[in-house]
Amino acid sequence: MALTDTAVRQAKPADKPRKLTDGAGLYLLINKTGKYWRWDYRHGDKRRTMALGVYPAVSLAEARARHLDARKRLAAGEDPMAVRKQAKQNQSTTFEAVARQWWGHWSAERSERHANQVLARLKADVFPEIGHRPVTEIPSSAFRDTVKKIEARGALDIAKRALQTCGQIMRYAVAHDLAERNPVADVRPADVLKARKKRNYARVDAKELPALLKAIDDYVGGAHTRLALQLMALTFVRTSELIGAQWNEFDLEAARWDIPAERMKMKAPHIVPLSRQALAILEQLKAISYGNELVFPGDVKRTQPMSNNTILYALYRMGYRGRMTGHGFRGVASTTLHEHGWPHEHIELQLAHQQRDDTSAAYNHALYLRQRGKMMQAWADHLDTLRNSSVSSTATSN
């Protein structure tokens, strides 16, 4: 006789496990630990027992539905247990599942903000397209179509980053035996995405530098802004690295500025050797910082750094709109130092341009530090020479 809900509910365990049959091999196994739905069947020459759930989480009706589905697969020549095992494996190796595993591994070495941004982009742009697909079954064309869809809404940079992230995820899958190959390796951004003109930051020529230095020295705006411009000229760090500086990053006795990895574009620590002129500016900044942990606090919110636009707008007011940006100091310094014969690798290290892998990141930031210190002092002395030539030229013309 077929089982009833009442019979299933009232069934009690005995000294030994017992079965209540429902027909066609479906039964309820009852023992002292609980009630379990089972189905005995034969596939080929093998007798097998398939678990269909635990009562009461799986009701009699649900057990019968699962039983019927499994019988249909058996009738079609499939082994229902093998099909279920494969489905579970596919579920654990979907692109989204593997991406989340990769993210947990990768994010440990990144700032929380950056890591969360990468995951948010995956959730918004990638998972809806290919997140449900097993990593072993995603062709190169699927990644191409995903990033092309991002590009279509005008987000070219996000599309490129999405393709790069997908490549990292698939490399992780290959490294952990979740996939045999990385299909993203067959797709280069330039092959599927529109080219974007490289951004050239406005900057003055070397011959215009003396006049710019004088304009900075004569700037009548806030003292923090003037000193920020002077320090940027001496150190040629990126604007975000300058305005986010904190006093605990500086060792004035050792004449060095250690910028932590989380504040660097390349996500590796960076050392800026400080010239005598840079140290003098920092002493002026200490005198007006009033104990603030930020070197360049904002005018309104002292607990936040000055705005990215503060330096740019100051250059506008000095008459350099379209001619100079904060980033432009990096280009001027690079050109001049190369012309003066300083080694290319020293300049690139000081600009933090070099590509760093995880192994070398902890070491490269300190390479050629003594030589870079000499270079930075020579650069500061060169700026003083230019500044003095501007003053002399002005005095002569008067």
Secondary structure, 3 states (H helix, E strand, C coil): CCCCHHHHHHCCCCCCCEEEEEECCEEEEEECCEEEEEEEEEECCEEEEEEEEEECCCCHHHHHHHHHHHHHHHHCCCCHHHHHHHHHHHHHCEHHHHHHHHHHHHHHHCCHHHHHHHHHHHHHHHHHHHCCCEHHHCCHHHHHHHHHHHHHCCCHHHHHHHHHHHHHHHHHHHHCCCCCCCHHHHCCHHHHCCCCCCCCCCCCCHHHHHHHHHHHHCCCCCHHHHHHHHHHHHHCCCHHHHHCCEHHHEECCCCEEEECHHHCCCCCCEEEECCHHHHHHHHHHHHHCCCCCECCECCCCCCCECCHHHHHHHHHHCCCCCCCCCCHHHHHHHHHHHHCCCCHHHHHHHHCCCCCCCCCHHHHCCCCHHHHHHHHHHHHHHHHHHHHHHHHHHHHHC
